[in-house]
Amino acid sequence: MQSKQSASNIIQIGNNNLIEATLINDQLISVQLGNNNQTSYKDYNPSQSAGMLIQSIGDNNLIMVDGSNSISNNMSVEVIGNNKTIFIENR
C-alpha cells in the first residue's frame, strides 16, 4: 500500500526568490532568506517517502537536487553566504 501524503512548507523573505518542487509521497521544507535565491527539488522514486530540509540564507544562491533511489531521504542542505551553488544528483 502506498501512501499518497505530501507536505511542503515554504518560507521566502526577500526579492526574486524561486522554488520549484515536485512532490510525490515527499516532504519538503524550504526556507529562503535573501534575494535572488533559487531552489529546485525533484524526486523520481514515488514508491518511497523522502524528506528534504533546504535552507538558503544570503543572496544569489542556487540549490538543485534531482534524485532517485531515495537520495534525498532525511537529507538536509544549508547554505549561508552569497553566490553559492550546490548540485546533488543521482539517477
C-alpha positions in Angstrom: 0.0 0.0 0.0 1.4 3.4 -1.0 0.8 6.5 1.0 -0.3 9.5 -1.0 0.7 12.0 1.5 2.9 15.0 0.8 3.7 18.1 2.7 5.5 21.3 1.8 6.4 24.3 4.0 7.9 27.1 2.1 9.1 30.5 3.6 10.6 33.2 1.4 11.8 36.5 2.6 13.4 38.8 0.1 13.1 39.6 -3.6 13.2 37.5 -6.7 13.3 34.1 -5.0 12.2 31.0 -6.8 11.3 27.4 -5.6 10.2 24.7 -8.0 9.4 21.3 -6.3 7.9 18.0 -7.5 6.4 16.2 -4.5 5.4 12.6 -4.7 5.0 11.0 -1.3 7.6 13.5 -0.2 8.1 16.2 2.4 9.9 19.4 1.6 10.6 22.3 4.0 12.4 25.2 2.3 13.5 28.5 3.8 15.0 31.3 1.7 16.2 34.5 3.3 17.8 37.0 0.9 17.5 38.0 -2.7 17.7 36.1 -6.0 17.8 32.7 -4.5 16.7 29.6 -6.5 15.8 26.1 -5.2 14.7 23.2 -7.5 13.8 19.9 -6.0 12.6 16.7 -7.7 12.5 13.1 -6.5 12.0 10.3 -9.1 11.2 7.5 -6.7 7.5 7.7 -5.9 7.4 4.3 -4.2 9.5 5.5 -1.2 8.9 8.5 1.0 11.7 11.0 1.2 12.3 14.2 3.2 14.3 17.3 2.5 15.1 20.4 4.5 16.7 23.2 2.4 17.8 26.5 3.9 19.4 29.3 1.9 20.5 32.4 3.7 22.2 35.1 1.6 21.9 36.4 -1.9 22.3 34.8 -5.3 22.4 31.1 -4.1 21.4 28.2 -6.3 20.4 24.7 -4.9 19.3 21.9 -7.2 18.5 18.3 -6.1 17.4 15.8 -8.7 17.2 12.4 -7.1 16.2 8.8 -7.4 16.8 5.8 -5.1 15.9 7.8 -2.1 18.9 10.1 -2.4 17.1 12.8 -0.5 15.8 10.7 2.3 16.3 12.7 5.5 18.8 14.9 3.8 19.4 18.5 5.0 21.1 21.2 2.9 22.0 24.6 4.4 23.7 27.4 2.5 24.9 30.5 4.4 26.6 33.2 2.3 26.4 34.8 -1.1 26.9 33.4 -4.6 26.9 29.7 -3.6 25.9 26.8 -5.9 25.0 23.2 -4.8 24.1 20.4 -7.2 23.1 17.0 -5.9 22.1 14.4 -8.5 21.6 10.7 -8.6 19.7 8.9 -11.4 
